[in-house]
């Protein structure tokens, strides 16, 4: 399974809204396997297909310490259950090296398809709820930096643009 390239902010392709998956077939399952390989290699706890320039509604997540709880969300739909919020220092494989506090609902319901196309529903709280919301944002063309001040966002953009220029020369 290949490790795929992860797009980095401010790449405009990260702003593309993902399309629903029509059929969960072998191609989609292979993509899911490649996404897990890429996420674990990075290393990260979540990856949306949009981050690897595949604009389909697919998210992989594993918040376990030992990589034993891989979760797949195809065409996820999120509903906020409780208006209580949770502050978490979020990072992102598409915004490497930066962490900022983001406030999100702490208890959600998510409906999605699994890697076999079977529908399921869960009501996560805490870190898993944050991670699902973060990755779902990618499918909507949003990044966690959209939740912070324009000043901080522009500072991060400038630093990453400078780093990208240095790497390409």
GIZIBEL-V605814 format. One record per residue. N is the residue number from 1. PHI is phi in whole degrees, -180 to 180 (none if undefined). D_LAST is the distance of its C-alpha to the last C-alpha in Angstrom with 1 decimal. Layout:
n=N phi=PHI d_last=D_LAST
n=N phi=PHI d_last=D_LAST
//
This chain:
n=1 phi=none d_last=29.4
n=2 phi=-80 d_last=25.7
n=3 phi=-86 d_last=23.4
n=4 phi=-93 d_last=21.9
n=5 phi=-75 d_last=18.7
n=6 phi=-99 d_last=19.4
n=7 phi=-65 d_last=18.3
n=8 phi=-121 d_last=17.1
n=9 phi=-54 d_last=18.5
n=10 phi=-99 d_last=18.2
n=11 phi=-50 d_last=17.8
n=12 phi=-65 d_last=20.9
n=13 phi=-66 d_last=22.0
n=14 phi=-68 d_last=23.2
n=15 phi=-92 d_last=25.8
n=16 phi=-74 d_last=27.4
n=17 phi=-81 d_last=31.0
n=18 phi=-75 d_last=31.8
n=19 phi=-97 d_last=34.9
n=20 phi=-61 d_last=37.7
n=21 phi=-82 d_last=38.0
n=22 phi=-84 d_last=41.0
n=23 phi=-130 d_last=41.7
n=24 phi=-90 d_last=40.7
n=25 phi=-121 d_last=40.5
n=26 phi=-61 d_last=38.9
n=27 phi=-61 d_last=35.6
n=28 phi=-66 d_last=35.5
n=29 phi=-64 d_last=36.6
n=30 phi=-66 d_last=33.9
n=31 phi=-61 d_last=31.3
n=32 phi=-60 d_last=32.9
n=33 phi=-61 d_last=32.7
n=34 phi=-65 d_last=29.0
n=35 phi=-66 d_last=28.5
n=36 phi=-61 d_last=30.5
n=37 phi=-58 d_last=28.5
n=38 phi=-65 d_last=25.2
n=39 phi=-64 d_last=26.8
n=40 phi=-66 d_last=28.3
n=41 phi=-67 d_last=25.1
n=42 phi=-59 d_last=23.1
n=43 phi=-88 d_last=25.7
n=44 phi=-146 d_last=27.3
n=45 phi=-115 d_last=30.8
n=46 phi=-159 d_last=30.3
n=47 phi=-152 d_last=28.2
n=48 phi=-101 d_last=28.9
n=49 phi=-57 d_last=28.2
n=50 phi=-58 d_last=26.4
n=51 phi=-72 d_last=23.6
n=52 phi=-111 d_last=22.9
n=53 phi=65 d_last=23.2
n=54 phi=-118 d_last=26.9
n=55 phi=-96 d_last=29.0
n=56 phi=-124 d_last=32.3
n=57 phi=-80 d_last=34.3
n=58 phi=-134 d_last=33.6
n=59 phi=-133 d_last=33.0
n=60 phi=-119 d_last=33.1
n=61 phi=-145 d_last=34.0
n=62 phi=-151 d_last=35.2
n=63 phi=-94 d_last=36.0
n=64 phi=-75 d_last=37.9
n=65 phi=-72 d_last=36.9
n=66 phi=-110 d_last=37.6
n=67 phi=59 d_last=36.1
n=68 phi=-106 d_last=39.6
n=69 phi=-129 d_last=39.9
n=70 phi=-67 d_last=37.5
n=71 phi=-123 d_last=38.4
n=72 phi=-123 d_last=37.5
n=73 phi=-127 d_last=38.1
n=74 phi=-108 d_last=38.2
n=75 phi=53 d_last=39.0
n=76 phi=-67 d_last=39.6
n=77 phi=-126 d_last=41.9
n=78 phi=-109 d_last=42.1
n=79 phi=-126 d_last=45.2
n=80 phi=-79 d_last=45.5
n=81 phi=-92 d_last=48.7
n=82 phi=-132 d_last=48.9
n=83 phi=-76 d_last=47.6
n=84 phi=-60 d_last=47.0
n=85 phi=-109 d_last=43.4
n=86 phi=-137 d_last=41.2
n=87 phi=-96 d_last=38.4
n=88 phi=-143 d_last=35.6
n=89 phi=-78 d_last=32.3
n=90 phi=-93 d_last=30.0
n=91 phi=-123 d_last=26.6
n=92 phi=-158 d_last=24.7
n=93 phi=-63 d_last=22.3
n=94 phi=-89 d_last=20.6
n=95 phi=-134 d_last=20.4
n=96 phi=-64 d_last=19.4
n=97 phi=87 d_last=20.7
n=98 phi=-121 d_last=22.9
n=99 phi=-135 d_last=26.7
n=100 phi=-140 d_last=29.1
n=101 phi=-76 d_last=32.8
n=102 phi=-125 d_last=33.9
n=103 phi=-103 d_last=37.6
n=104 phi=-139 d_last=38.8
n=105 phi=-58 d_last=42.2
n=106 phi=-94 d_last=43.1
n=107 phi=-134 d_last=45.3
n=108 phi=-130 d_last=44.6
n=109 phi=-118 d_last=45.9
n=110 phi=-128 d_last=43.6
n=111 phi=-113 d_last=44.8
n=112 phi=-160 d_last=42.6
n=113 phi=-105 d_last=42.8
n=114 phi=-89 d_last=42.0
n=115 phi=-64 d_last=40.3
n=116 phi=-102 d_last=43.5
n=117 phi=84 d_last=44.0
n=118 phi=-87 d_last=46.7
n=119 phi=-71 d_last=47.1
n=120 phi=-150 d_last=47.1
n=121 phi=-142 d_last=47.3
n=122 phi=-148 d_last=46.6
n=123 phi=-126 d_last=46.9
n=124 phi=-76 d_last=44.2
n=125 phi=-130 d_last=44.1
n=126 phi=62 d_last=41.7
n=127 phi=-57 d_last=38.3
n=128 phi=-64 d_last=38.8
n=129 phi=-63 d_last=39.8
n=130 phi=-62 d_last=36.8
n=131 phi=-63 d_last=34.4
n=132 phi=-61 d_last=36.1
n=133 phi=-65 d_last=35.9
n=134 phi=-60 d_last=32.2
n=135 phi=-69 d_last=31.4
n=136 phi=-63 d_last=33.8
n=137 phi=-56 d_last=32.0
n=138 phi=-58 d_last=28.9
n=139 phi=-66 d_last=31.3
n=140 phi=-96 d_last=32.3
n=141 phi=81 d_last=28.8
n=142 phi=-112 d_last=29.0
n=143 phi=-125 d_last=27.0
n=144 phi=-62 d_last=28.4
n=145 phi=-68 d_last=26.6
n=146 phi=-72 d_last=29.0
n=147 phi=-95 d_last=31.8
n=148 phi=-107 d_last=30.5
n=149 phi=-65 d_last=30.7
n=150 phi=-57 d_last=28.5
n=151 phi=-62 d_last=27.4
n=152 phi=-64 d_last=26.2
n=153 phi=-60 d_last=24.6
n=154 phi=-67 d_last=22.6
n=155 phi=-65 d_last=21.6
n=156 phi=-64 d_last=20.3
n=157 phi=-57 d_last=18.5
n=158 phi=-61 d_last=16.8
n=159 phi=-64 d_last=15.8
n=160 phi=-71 d_last=14.4
n=161 phi=-62 d_last=12.5
n=162 phi=-63 d_last=10.9
n=163 phi=-62 d_last=10.2
n=164 phi=-63 d_last=8.8
n=165 phi=-64 d_last=6.3
n=166 phi=-64 d_last=5.5
n=167 phi=-70 d_last=5.7
n=168 phi=-89 d_last=3.8
n=169 phi=-102 d_last=0.0
//
